[in-house]
Amino acid sequence: MALGRTSPRDLPLFADLSGREIKDIFRAGEEVSVPAGWSLILEQTPPDAAYLILAGTASVRVKGEEIAELGPGDIAGEVAVRQNRLRTATVTAKSRLQLLHFTREKFDDLTTRLPNFRDAIDATIAERRGPQPNA
C-alpha cells in the first residue's frame, strides 16, 4: 500500500476516508505494473476497469491531443465506469506505472459500499469536467 514516500491518507482522493476504507479499497484492487508507452485506456472503448496510479506518470489524450498528465494518487477510467459510457480519453503511461487495477464490478462495489469513496470519485469527475452550463 506504499506510494513511495506519500501516505494514501495524504492524497486528496483519500482525505475523507478512514483507514479501514482505504484498506478496503486496496484489497479490492490488484496491483499491476505497466511499461512506458503502454495504453491502459483507449478512447471510445467500453468501461471495463478503473486505475489508481501508485507511481509514475500517464498522459491523457483526447483525439490525439494531450489534455492532462496524471501521477501518484490520480485515478483513471472512473468517468466511463461511474457513468456507464464509452471512454472519453486515451490514457498512456509516460513512464513505468505502478497501478491499482479495479475491475468494473469491484469499482461499482466500492462506490456502493463506501459513500466517502463514491463522493471523492464524483468530486474528481466534476472537477475534471469543469463548470457545466445550466448545471
N, C-alpha and C positions, 0 to 999 in steps of 0.2 A: 504494500500500500504506500510505499515511499515515493514521493515525487521529487527526487533529487533532494534539495535542502528545504523544499517547501512542504509544509504540512497540508493535508487536504482541507483542514479547518481554515487555513489562510486563503483559500480560493473563494472568490465571490460565489460560485455555484453552490458551495457547501456552507456558506456563512451562517445560515439559519438552521442547519441540520445538527441533530445530536450525534454523538459518537456512534451510537447504535445504528442510526440511519445511514451514516457514512459506511459503516461496516457492512450493512445490508446491500448497499449499492456496489461495493467492491466484491462482495460474494456473488452478486447477480451477474457480474461481467466476467469475461475471460480475458486475461492479459495476453496481448499479442504484440509482435514486433514486425514492422514492415520497412523495407529499404527505401532510400530516397528515390523519387521518381514513380513510386507505386501510387496508383489512384485507388483510394478507398471507396469513393462515391463518384458515380458518373451522372451528370445532368440528365434529366428526363428518364431515369430508371426507377423501378418500384422501390418503395421504402422497406428494406429488409433488415436494417440494423442502424444503430447509432454508436458513436465512438467518443470516449473521453480521452483526450490527449494527456498522457502522463509525462512524456518527454519528447522533445523535438519540435519542428515547425512544419506547418502544412499551408499550402496555397489554396484559396477558394476562388474559383473562376466561374464566371457566367458568360456563356458564348465566347469562351477563349480569353476573356479579359479578367485579370486578377482584380478582385474587389475587396479581398481581405487576406490577412495572414493569421493563422491560429497557432497557439502554443500551449504549454502546460496549463491544465485546468479548463481549457476550452472544450466544448462539445461540438461534434459534427454529426449531421444526419438527423438531428432532432426535429427539424421542421417537417420533413416528409413523414416521419414516423408518427409524430404527435397529431398532424393534421390529415393523415392518410391520403397523401397525394404524391405525385411523382417528384423526384429530386429536383431542387431548384438550382443546384450548382454542382460542379465537379470539385472534389477535394483531393489534392495530390500532395504526397509527402515531399517537402523541400529538403529534409534531412531524414535520417533514420528516425522512425517514430516508435515509441512505446505507447501502446493504446490499451484501453479497457473497452472491449467489444461487447455490445449488448445486442442480443437478438431482438427482433421486434416484440416478441412475446415477453421477454424479460423486461424490456424498457416499458412496455404497457403496464406490466405488473407493478413495477416500481412507481410509476406515476399514479397508479390507482391506490396503492398501499401507503405511499409516503406523500402526504399533501404538501409538505415543505419542499420536497424534491420536485413535485409537479409544478408548484408555484415558481421555483427557481428556473425550471425549464421554460415555462410560459413567459417569464420575465425576459429570459435570454432571447426567445423568439421575438417578442415585442420590440426589444431593443434593436435587434438586427433588422427588423422591418422598417423601423423609423416611424415617424408620425404618419398616420393614415388619414386621408380626407374623410370627413363625415364619420369619424370613429367616435 
